[in-house]
Amino acid sequence: MRIEDYPPQEPLSELGREYHDECLLRGEGIEPDLEFAYGDNAYQSVSFFRAAGDSPPLFAFIHGGGWTGGYKEWMHFMAPGFTEAGISFASIGYRLAPEHCFPEGYVDAQSGAAALYNKAAELGFDRTRFFLGGHSAGGHYSALMAVNDNWQDNQGVPQDMIRGCLPISGVYDFGPRSGLSMRPRFLGPEGDGAVEESASPLARIVRTPPFLLAHGSVDFPHLMTQAERMEEALRKAGGDVERIVLEGRNHFSASYAGGEREGPWVPHALEWIGRHS
């Protein structure tokens, strides 16, 4: 889908505009094999990139954008690094705040992932090897899906659908220890803290599929601390978890590493997916 065909979003900050332009530049000419909708809203859609081979794994990814912006097309630049290694790739879009507050975008991420899972035979991937990840806000949604057991039945998928989770610079906590300077608007009106808790992967660890956590060495400080706490909490719950620090990367260049085949993240992610398939 063309960016100009989407409904308008809130204006981007200067850094956000630079990130938007760079993602689209890196993804120029990389077209999905299939694009499909899972709802009536333009943002409720998925891009799918097919890997060669018989029943490859799938790595589905959820874009960032502070829950208020972003496009699934931002993540197209990541696809070749996976498809050329024999792993199909998908980018999931979702409705944005402040028009759609939690849990609407989160439910969309679930629905997009479930739609992929249920189309596995048509798309030609092995749905028993379904890996999920995301950057920033997308890392939050992917982690929350991975540790929760309260959405799979509603989506008609098995509890163990997610074989492994690979968030980059994800957000894992909205509570008093989050380090956030302000309450994210996607959480909706101020309340009694119940929404913050239900939206925090750190507070919702029921399932522990394998995790590969990643963040930049000069990422947002509160996200680096949250990743350390998430690693500790997953280990305490008995999870198989690794955390890698992308040297010299900030919050945005950590995302770019997702498409750099010779960079600090893709080779590690490919090896990790292979080991957990």
C-alpha positions in Angstrom: 0.0 0.0 0.0 1.2 3.5 -0.8 1.9 5.7 2.3 -0.1 8.5 0.7 -3.2 6.2 0.6 -3.3 5.8 4.4 -5.5 8.1 6.6 -3.4 11.0 8.0 -1.3 10.5 11.1 -0.2 13.0 13.7 2.8 15.1 12.5 6.1 13.5 13.2 8.9 15.0 15.2 12.1 15.9 13.5 13.7 12.6 14.6 10.5 10.7 13.7 10.6 12.2 10.2 14.2 11.2 9.7 13.4 7.7 10.8 10.4 7.5 8.5 12.4 8.7 5.5 15.3 6.3 6.3 13.1 3.3 6.7 11.4 4.0 3.3 14.7 4.6 1.6 16.1 1.3 2.9 12.9 -0.5 1.8 12.8 1.1 -1.7 12.0 -1.5 -4.3 11.3 -4.3 -1.8 7.8 -5.3 -2.5 5.8 -8.0 -0.7 4.6 -11.1 -2.4 1.2 -10.6 -0.9 -0.6 -7.9 1.0 -3.9 -8.7 2.8 -6.3 -7.1 5.2 -7.6 -8.6 8.4 -10.0 -5.8 9.2 -11.8 -2.8 7.6 -9.4 -0.1 8.7 -6.6 0.7 6.3 -4.0 0.1 9.1 -5.3 -3.4 9.7 -3.2 -5.1 7.0 -0.2 -7.4 6.6 2.7 -7.5 4.1 4.0 -11.0 3.5 7.4 -11.9 1.9 7.8 -15.6 0.9 11.0 -17.5 1.4 12.0 -20.3 -1.0 11.9 -23.8 0.2 9.5 -26.3 1.6 7.5 -24.9 4.7 10.0 -22.4 6.0 9.6 -20.7 9.4 7.9 -17.3 9.6 9.2 -14.2 11.3 6.4 -11.7 11.8 7.4 -8.1 12.9 5.4 -5.2 14.3 6.5 -1.6 13.6 7.2 1.1 16.2 6.1 4.7 16.2 5.2 5.5 19.8 1.8 3.8 19.3 0.6 6.9 17.6 2.4 6.6 14.2 4.1 4.3 11.8 3.4 2.0 8.9 3.9 -1.7 8.2 5.9 -0.5 5.1 8.6 0.9 7.4 9.7 -2.7 8.1 9.9 -3.9 4.5 13.6 -3.3 4.5 14.0 -6.1 6.9 12.5 -8.8 4.6 15.5 -9.8 2.4 17.8 -10.6 5.3 15.3 -13.3 6.3 13.8 -14.5 3.1 17.2 -15.0 1.5 18.1 -17.1 4.6 15.1 -19.3 4.2 12.7 -17.6 6.6 9.5 -16.0 5.4 8.8 -12.5 6.8 5.7 -10.5 7.5 5.1 -6.9 8.7 1.9 -6.3 10.7 0.1 -3.0 10.7 -2.4 -1.9 13.4 -4.7 1.0 14.4 -3.0 4.0 16.1 -3.6 6.1 19.1 -4.9 8.5 20.2 -8.0 7.6 18.1 -7.5 3.9 19.1 -6.3 3.5 22.7 -5.2 0.3 24.4 -6.1 -2.4 23.9 -7.3 -1.7 20.4 -3.9 -1.6 18.7 -2.8 -4.6 20.8 -5.8 -6.6 19.7 -5.0 -5.7 16.1 -1.5 -7.1 16.5 -3.0 -10.3 17.8 -5.5 -10.4 14.9 -2.8 -9.8 12.3 -0.6 -12.5 13.8 -3.6 -14.9 14.0 -4.5 -14.2 10.4 -1.0 -15.1 9.3 -1.1 -18.3 11.3 -4.5 -19.3 9.8 -3.2 -18.6 6.3 -0.1 -20.8 6.8 -1.1 -23.4 4.2 -1.9 -20.7 1.6 1.3 -18.8 2.3 3.5 -21.8 2.4 5.2 -21.5 5.8 5.4 -23.9 8.8 3.0 -22.5 11.4 4.6 -24.5 14.1 7.6 -22.3 13.7 6.0 -18.9 14.1 8.3 -16.2 15.5 7.2 -12.8 16.5 9.1 -9.5 17.1 8.8 -5.8 16.8 10.6 -2.5 17.3 9.8 -0.1 20.2 6.0 0.1 20.4 5.9 -3.0 18.2 8.4 -4.7 20.6 6.0 -3.9 23.4 3.1 -5.5 21.6 5.1 -8.6 20.6 6.4 -9.2 24.1 3.0 -8.7 25.6 1.5 -11.3 23.3 4.3 -13.7 24.0 4.0 -13.7 27.8 0.2 -13.6 28.0 -2.3 -16.5 27.7 -5.5 -14.4 27.6 -5.8 -13.7 23.9 -5.1 -16.9 22.0 -8.6 -18.5 22.5 -10.3 -15.3 21.3 -8.2 -15.4 18.2 -8.7 -19.1 17.6 -5.0 -20.0 17.8 -3.1 -22.4 20.1 -1.6 -21.1 23.4 1.9 -22.0 22.1 1.5 -20.3 18.7 4.5 -18.1 19.3 7.7 -20.2 19.1 9.9 -17.3 20.1 9.9 -13.6 20.5 12.6 -11.1 19.2 11.8 -7.5 20.4 14.2 -4.7 19.5 14.2 -1.7 21.9 10.9 -2.9 23.3 8.9 -1.3 26.1 8.1 -3.7 28.9 6.8 -1.6 31.8 4.4 1.3 32.4 4.3 1.2 36.1 6.1 3.3 38.8 9.5 1.8 37.9 9.2 2.3 34.2 11.4 5.4 34.0 9.0 7.0 31.5 8.9 10.8 31.8 5.2 10.9 30.9 2.3 8.4 30.6 2.0 7.3 27.0 -1.2 8.6 25.4 -2.1 5.2 23.9 -3.0 4.0 27.4 -6.0 6.4 27.4 -7.3 8.5 30.3 -5.5 8.4 33.7 -7.0 5.8 35.9 -6.2 3.6 38.9 -3.1 2.0 37.3 -5.0 -1.2 36.1 -4.4 -0.3 32.5 -0.7 0.3 33.1 -0.4 -3.1 34.7 -2.3 -5.0 32.0 -0.2 -3.3 29.3 3.1 -4.1 31.0 4.8 -7.4 29.8 6.9 -7.3 33.0 3.7 -7.6 35.1 2.0 -10.2 32.9 4.5 -13.1 32.6 2.4 -16.2 32.4 4.0 -17.9 29.4 7.7 -18.0 28.8 8.5 -18.8 25.1 12.2 -18.2 24.2 13.1 -14.5 24.0 15.9 -12.7 22.2 16.0 -9.2 23.6 18.0 -6.5 21.9 18.6 -2.8 22.4 21.3 -0.3 21.5 24.1 0.6 23.8 23.0 4.3 23.5 19.3 3.5 23.4 16.8 5.4 25.6 18.2 4.8 29.1 14.8 3.7 30.5 14.4 1.1 27.8 17.9 -0.3 28.5 17.0 -0.7 32.2 13.6 -2.2 31.3 15.3 -4.8 29.0 17.6 -5.8 31.9 14.6 -6.2 34.2 12.7 -8.1 31.6 15.6 -10.5 31.1 15.8 -11.0 34.9 12.1 -11.6 35.2 12.0 -14.1 32.3 14.9 -16.0 33.8 13.2 -16.0 37.2 10.1 -17.5 35.6 12.2 -20.3 34.0 12.4 -18.8 30.6 15.0 -19.3 27.9 16.2 -15.7 27.3 19.2 -14.0 25.7 19.9 -10.2 25.6 22.2 -8.6 23.1 23.4 -5.0 23.2 24.0 -3.4 19.8 27.1 -1.4 20.2 26.9 2.3 19.2 23.3 2.0 18.3 20.6 4.4 19.5 16.9 3.8 19.5 16.5 4.4 15.7 19.8 2.8 14.4 19.0 -0.3 16.5 15.9 -0.6 14.3 18.0 -0.2 11.1 20.1 -3.2 12.3 17.0 -5.3 11.7 17.8 -5.1 8.0 21.6 -5.2 7.9 22.5 -8.7 6.8 26.1 -8.3 7.9 25.3 -6.2 10.9 25.1 -6.8 14.6 21.6 -8.3 14.9 20.5 -10.2 11.7 23.1 -12.9 11.9 22.4 -13.4 15.6 18.7 -13.5 15.0 19.0 -16.0 12.1 21.1 -18.3 14.2 18.7 -17.9 17.2 15.6 -18.7 15.1 17.4 -21.7 13.6 18.3 -23.0 17.0 14.8 -22.6 18.3 12.9 -23.9 15.2 
